Amino acid sequence: MKNTALTHVHEGLGAKMVPFAGYNMPVQYEGVNIEHETVRNGVGVFDVSHMGEFFLKGENALALIQKVTSNDASKLVDGKAQYSCLPNNEGGIVDDLIVYKIEDNHYMLVVNASNIEKDWNWISSHNDMGVDMQNLSDNYSLLAIQGPKAAEAMQSLTSIDLVNMPYYSFQIGEFAGVKDVVVSATGYTGSGGFEIYFKNEDAEMIWNKVFEAGATFGIKPIGLAARDTLRLEMGFCLYGNDINDTTSPLEAGLGWITKFDKEFTNSANLKNQKENGVGRKLVAFEMTERAIPRHDYEIVDGSGSVIGVVTSGTMSPSMNKGIGLGYVPSSLSTVDSEIFIRIRKNDVPAKVVKLPFYKK
């Protein structure tokens, strides 16, 4: 099992550590609900250094990205990032990722920890155009500094204007006395904030300076459990749960990142799917009685027939009700449709709702 450059720091803070995507990661410190609330209302820090970073360079870098991703990366300008996915040849998804345009002919791709090798092999297999590819995942650390107070709390550490940085933009500059840090206005929580990328050797110093700068703002370390409840309240997909090798981006509600004004892997089949409709859709649902839906619980219809499974589910800390995502037949995917979640042989009612669950 791999450690991040900060594993010893988390252990010293008394974090509960668990294996996650091959890494020894902090799942919680004080408790999921407290940590969740810290990010929703203040500022918290996640060590997400297990994520993967690929750098693509050369005159055909954009062409390769256009070939393997569903979104239109030609729309990116320097300093902008884009959410996208890697479609496979069977109509499913190899992974979801973020594409960063550093400058012409130079991009960074950020991929999920559990898929680093898989994604690297997939993109490499399509690189018949001489693009210089580097997998620097083991060299980089990544902190997600998230919450409505993040910009104010971190501004003393950099001359980059954090308050006015547009969503899904980034700058490379000095942060906490370290040069060439990627400061990105992205995150997985829906509460604003930044993700900062830097070399492993600077990790502990940056971590310490982040907590010194944020002390008066009540900054706290946050574990992966709260990251999951925060992302689920926003309805953000989690690879391996809500999307995988068998789910199409159109079924998953990711049509907005699937652009058919270019050709990409399996685009003809996906375009056909868009034109003819899909048989099932990923829906968001809220329990209408007090109950907690969990991953892999069966979803049933009014007659008790199994129609799907819960892909993600939890008790929402912000709303104090059971929420979840799951695939159901398209006929039951409209808002206010009634479905049932089978919990210990009881079919508990739920209704399909519009995302996000959590409204600020």
N, C-alpha and C positions, 0 to 999 in steps of 0.2 A: 504494500500500500504506500502511495506517495504522500509526502507532506508538502504543504506550501511553505514559503519562506517565513510564515507567521504562525505555523502550527504550535510552536513552543510558547508563543505569546498567548494564544487562546487557552492552552492547557494551564498556563500560569494564572489566567483569569478565572479558572474553574469552570470553563465551558464543558458541556457534555459533548463529547466527540463521537462521531459515527463514521463508518465507511460510506463514501458517496462518490460514485463514478471513479472508483479506484484511488480516491484521496481520503485522507484522515481529516474530516471537516467538523467545525463547530455547528451543532444543530440548535443549541440554545444556551443561554447564559442565565438570565433571571427567570425566564419563562416566556412562552410564546405570546400570550396576550399582552404582557407588559412591553415586550420588544416590538410587537405589532403597533401598539399605540404610540410608542416613542417615534416610530417612523411616520405614522399618519399625522402626528401633531408637532413633532420637533425635528430631530435629526439623529440618524443611526448609521452605523458603518458595518458593512458586510465584507468579509474576505471572500472574494469569488475568483481567487487566483487559479482555480482549477480549470477555468475556461480556456479555450484554445485561441491562439493568434497566428494566422498565416499572413505572410507578406508577399504580394504579387507585384513584380516589376517587369517593365519592358513595353515595347510598342503594341504588343498584342494582349496586354493585361486586361484591358476593358473587354476585348473580344472574347476572351476566355470566361470572364465573369458573366457576360451576356449569354454565353452558351450554356452555362451550368446553373444560373439562377433564374427565378421566375419573375422578379421585378426588373424594371428598366434602369440599369445602372448608368446609362448614358445621360440620364437626367441629373446625375450628381455633379456638383461643383466642388472645388477644393474646400475642405473643412465641413463637408456635409456627410451624414451617415444615412443608411437606408436599411430598413428591415426587409428581409427576403427569405426565400427558401430554396433548397436544392431538390428539384423534382427527380424521381427515379424513372426508369423506363416502364414501370408497371402501373403508373398512376398515383403512386404514393410519394412520400417525402423522405429523402435521405437525412435531412436536418433542416432546422431553421437557423438563421444567422444574421449578423449585421455586417454590411459592407461599408467601409470607411474610405472615402477618396482623400488621400493625403495630397496628391498633386497629379498632374497628367502622368499616366504610365506608372503610377505607384498607389497601391491599395492595401488596406488591412482588412482581413476577414476575421470576424470573431465568431467562434463556433462553440457548441456545447461540449462540456468536458467529456461526457461519455462517448462522444462521437468523433473525437480528434483524429484517431487513426483511420476510421471509416471515411470521414470527410476528406482527409488528405489523400487517401487512395482514390476516392471518387473523382476529385478535381484533377489529380495527377493523370488519371486515365483519359481525361479529355484534353489534356495539355499537349496537343500535337502542333503547337504554334510557337514553341520556343520561349514561353513565358518563364522568367526566373522566379521560382517559388521557394519560399523559406518557411519552415514550420518552427517558430520561435516560442511555442507554447511553454516550454520548460524554462525559458529565460525571463518571462514576464510575470509580474504580479498585478493584480487588479483589485482595487477597492471600489465598492459601490457606496457612495456617501449620499444617503437618500433622506428626503423629508422636506417640508416647507421651509425649514430654517437652514438648509444645507448651504445655500449661496452666501447668506450672511455669515454663517459660522466659519466658512472656509476662505472668505475674501482676503483676510489678512495674510494668507499663505501665497498669494499670487497676484500678479498685475493684470491677469486676464479678467475681463469684466464678467464675473459669474452671474450677476443679477440679470443682465440683459442678453445672456447667451441663449439663442433660439433652441427650442427642442430639436433633438437629432442633429445638432451641429457640434463641432469640436474644434479645439485649438491645441497646438503643440507649443509648450512654453515652460517657463520655470514654475515649479510648485514645491513649496516647503524647502526651498533652497536647492532643489534638484532640477537640472536642465532636461529638456526633451521629454517631459511628461505629457502624455495625451490626456487632455481634460475634455470629457465628452458629456454633453447634456442629454444623457440617456439613463435608462434604469428599468427595473422590472417590478416597480412598486406602485406606480400611479400617483406618487406623492411628490414628484419633482426630485431634483438633485443631480448628481454627477457620477460618472464612472471614470476612474483615473488609472491609467496604464503606465507602468514603470518597471525598471529592471529589478530583479530579485534582491540585488545587493543593497538597494535603497529602501527596501520594504519596511524594516523595523524603524528606521529613522522617520520615514514618512508617516507611518502609523502613529508614532509618539507625537509628532508635530500636529497631526490631525486632531488627536485627542486633547492636546494642550489648547489649540485654537478653538475647539468646540466646547471646552469645559463650561464656560458661562452660558452655553445654550443647552446644557443638559445632554450632551452627546453620549451615546452608549454603543457598545458592540452588539451586533444583532446576528442571530444564527439563521441557518437555512430553513428552520421550521417556520419562522415568521416571514421569511422571504416567500415561502409557498402560500401562506394565507393572504399576504399582501397581493401577490400576483393573481391569485384566484379571485379575489374581490374585484379585480379589474377585468377578469375574463381573459387574461393573457395565456396563450397555449404553452403547455410544458411538453417538450419532446419526450417521447416514451410513454406519456399518459394520453394527452389529447391529440397528438399528431405522431405518426410513425410511418414505417415503410409501406403500410397498407391504407393510409388515409390520404385522400386527395386534398390539395389546398382548397378546392371549391367546396368539398364536403365540410371542411374545417372552418369555413367562413373567412378564408384567406384569399378570396377573389381579388381583394384590393391590392394584394402584392403579386398578382398573377397577370402580367401584361402581354396581350396577344398582338401588339404592334411590332413584335420581334419574334424570331424563332429561338427556342431553347429546348432542352431535353424534354421529350414527350409533349411538346406544346400542341401538336396537332390533336392528340387524343384528349388533352385537357380542354382545348377549345371546343371540341365536339361535345364534351361533358357540359361545358357552360351553355352551349346552344340548346342542348336537349334536356338539361336539368339533371339533378342528382337524386338518387333514391333515398339517401339518408343525409342528415345534417347534424353538425355539432350544435347543441342548444345549451343555453344557460337556464337553470331552474332553481327555484326557491321552494323549500319545504313549506307546506301550508299548515303543518302541525309540528310540534317541537320534536325534532329528530335530526340526527346527523348522517348525511349520506357519505359513504366512503368509496374510495377507488375499488372498482370491480363489483360493486353491488349491482344486482340486476335492475333494469328499468322495465316496467310492465305497463300494459294498457289497462283500460277499464275492465276488460274481461279476464285479466290475469295472465295474458300471453306475454312472454318475454320479447321485448322489442329492442333491447340494447343494454349497455352497461354504463355505469358511472365511470368516467375517465378521470375526473378530479372531484373531490368533495371535502367539505369541512364545515365546522361551525364558525360562521363569520364573526371574528372578534369585534368588528366595527358595528355590525348590524344585529348581532346576537340571534342569528337564525341560521338554519342549515341551508347551504348553497352548494351547487355543483354544476359540472359540465358532463355531457354525455351525448352519444349519437342515437338519434331516433329516426324513424321513417319521416320523410319530408312532409307527409300529410299531418304529422303531429308537431311540426317545428315552428308553427306560428305562435306569436306571443299570446299568452293566456290559455294555451292548450293544456289540458290536464293529463298528467302522467303519474305513475306511482313508482316509488322506490321500494324494493323488497328488502326489508331490514329484519333479520332473524324471523323469517317466514311471515312477517306482517307487511302488507302492501300499504305504504304510507303515502298520502297524496302530496303532489307537488305541482307547481305550474311553471310553464315556460315563460321566461322574462327576457327583457332587453338588457344587453350589456352597456356599461359596466354595472355590476351589482352595487358597488359603492359609489355614491354620488357625493361629491364634495359639498 
